[in-house]
Amino acid sequence: MPSDPVLNSPEGRQSILRARAAAGAPLPMAALAEEFGVSVDTIRRDLLALEAEGAIQRVRGGALPVMQPVEPLVTRMRTSDAAAHCIASRALDLIEDGMVVMLDGGTTIARLAAKLPPLPHALIITPAPAVAVATLAAGIETVLIGGQMSALGGMAVGQRACEAVSATAADLCLLGACGLEPTFGLSADRLDEAAVKAAMGAASSRTAVLTDRSKLGRRARHRVVPCAKLDVLVTDASSEETAAFHEVGLEIRCA
């Protein structure tokens, strides 16, 4: 029995686990059982209770936080995000003149688009109007994928968008993330956005994810692609925070 009285009660343990999940930490059952001095079955019951609240999603060996939906793109673009700017700058050298490049929606990709130099022989394909405006301003040939607009990611979604993306062939795809976890992969808050992102990755020879450290180890509602289908991770996270992604084969570029 734990010496700490807080750990003797389900409410006490679950309060600690709830706080860790809210901070984006994974919850491995075996490690938690050892840390708290209780059985794995006890931790399993605690995780079941938190899953019923919607705070976590159980996976083999433990649980992961469930991300809450973010604000619409227009709202997020009004705020200054130093991490997004650094990540966008670090990803610029992935793009070479002459490439066909798929660019996702989202704030980090929009900031990357605004930083692109003139690329007279490149072609940008994007479902995001804000990205298309920025790449056109840089003098880059741009194809805007049409469809119903998603306010969350500021991008076209739906069958029409997926079909248009699937009919193209790109050298490189740059995707933003709502969540990125080594075993589950890249994930999105909206199913329709996840479908378009998945189609973009499938149509490209290489796929890179641009995301800040807060999204690592977290799982949003809908899987986009597993990590096995990703090539590069560009992030502001430390080498320690990205070690698990390196182990599953991603090239890591730290901003």
N, C-alpha and C positions, 0 to 999 in steps of 0.2 A: 504494500500500500504506500502511495506517495507520502512523503513527510509534509509537503505543502498542502494545506487544507483546500486551497483553490482547486488543486488537481484531483481531489477526492470526489468532486461533484461533477456531473455532466454539464451543468450550467457554467462552472468555472472553466473547464477544459474547452467547451465550445466557444466561450467568449474569447479565449486566447486564439483558437483556431480561426474564428470569424475575423478577428483583427488581422491575422497573418494573411488570410485570403484577400481581405480588402486592400492590403498593401501589395498584392500581386504575387505572394509567395506560394509555391507548390506545397502540398501536404502529403508527404510520404508516410504511409502507415507504420512501417517497421521502425523507422527513425523516431517518429513521434511516440510510439509505444515505449521505446527505450528511454527517450528524453523525459517522458512524464511518469515513468515507472508503473505503467499499466499494461494490460494485455493488448494484443493486436485486435482482438474482438471488441474490446472497449472502444478503441479508436475507430473501428469500423462503424460502430453504432453512433458515435459522435458525428462521423462524416455523413452517415445516412440522414441524421437530423439536419445538418447544415445543407445538404442537397435538397431536402424537402423545403427549406426556406428559399432556395434559389441562389444561395451564396457561392456554391461550388458545383463542380461536375466531377463525379467519381470516375477514375480511370484505374487501370490495372496497377495495383500496388499503392493506391492512395487517391488523391484528388487534386484538381486544379481550380483556380478561381474562375468564376464566370464574369466576363467583362460586362459592364453596363454600357448601353449605347452612348456614343459620343454626340456632341452637338452638331448641327448642320455645318457644312463646309463654309458657308458664307459667314457664319458666326465665328468659326475658328480662325478664318483668314484675317479677321480684324485684330487679332492679338499677335504680339511679337513672340516668336518661338525660336530662341537661340539654338536649341538642339536641332530643330528641323533645318535651319539655315546651314549649320555645320555638316549635317548628314547630306544635304543636297549638294554642297560644295565638294564633299569627299567622293560623291558618286559621279561627278562630271566626267572624270577620265575613263569611265566605262563606255562612253559614247564617242565614236569616231566618225569623221566625215565619210560618207558613202554607205553608212549603215541604214537599214530599215529598223526603226525603233518603236516599240509599243510603250506608251506612257499611260499609266493609270490615272485615276483622279486622286483627290486627297491633298492635304496641305503641303506635305513634304515634296510630293511630285510637282505640285504647282510652283513651289519655290525653286526646285531644280530647273523647271522649264524657263523661269524668269532669268536664270543665270546662264543659260546656254549661249555660246558664241555663235556667230554665223557659221552654218554648215551647208555650203552650197550644193553638196552632192548627197545629203542625207534626206531621209523621208521619215517624218513622225506620224504615227497613227495613234489616235487617242479618242476615247469616248467622253473626254472631259473638255467642255468649252473653254474654261479658264486656262487650261493647259494649251489648247489650240491657239488661243489669242496670243499667249506668250511666245510660242514657237514661231508663229507668223511674224510677230514683231521682231524676232531675231533673224528674219529672212530665210527661215527653213521651210521647205515644202511640207505641207501638213494635210493629213486627211482626218476629218472629224467624223467619228462613228455616230450615227443618229439613233434615236430611240426615246422612250419615256425617260425623263430625268429623275434621278435619285437626289434628294436634297442633302442626304447625309454625306455622300462622297462627291457630289457635284459631277455626276457622270451619267451617261446613257445606260439604261438597263433594258432587259427584256429579250424576247426571242430575236427580234430584228437586230439588236446590237450584237448578240452572240453569233448570229449567222454571218454578219458582216465581218466580225473579227476572225471567225473560223475560215473565211475565204481568203485570208491574207497569209503571208509568210514573212516573218521578221527575224532579224539577227539577234535582237536583244529585247527583253521585256523588263520594265521597271515597275514594281508593284509596291504600294503602301500596305500597311498591316493594321488590323484591329487587334490581332493576337498572333503570336508565333511561339510554338512549343515544339520541342524536339520530336516527340512521338506523334503528336496530332498534326503538326505542320502549320501552314499559314491559314488564318481564319478571318472571317468578316462578320459584322453584325447583321447584315442583310443578305438573305438568300439570293436575291436578284443581282446584287453586286458581286457576291461570291461566284456566281455563274459566269459573269462577264470576265472577271479576273482569271478564272480557270481557263476560259477560252483564249485569253491573251497569252497566258503561259504556254498553253498547248500549241499555239501558232508560232512560237519563238524558239530559236536554237538555244538561247541562254536566258535564264530568268534571275533577276536580282530583287531582293526585298530591301526597302529603305524604311527603317523604323527606329524609334528611340527605345531606350532601355525599359521604359514602363510597359511596353507591349511584350517583352520577352518572358517566356514561361507562362503566358496567359492564353486562355482559350476563349475566343468569341463563339457566337452561336453556330456558325456555318463554316465547314472546312472549304478552303479554296484548293489547295494542293498539299500533299505530304512533303516533308523536307527533301525526300529523295528526288523530287522534281524541281528543286531549287538549286541554284549554283552559287550565288553570292549573297552575303548579308552585309549591308552597310548600316552601321549603328554607332551611337555614342556610348555604348556599353563597354565595360572593361573586358580584358581577355578572360578574366575569371568568370564573368557573367555570360560570355559567349562560348565557353569551353564545350558545353554540351552540343552546341550547333556545329562546332568544328569537328567533333567526334562523329557526327552523322554525315559529314562530307561537305559542308558549306565552306566556301572561301570567306574569310572574315576581313572586312575593311573597317577599321575603327576611325571614327571622325574625331 
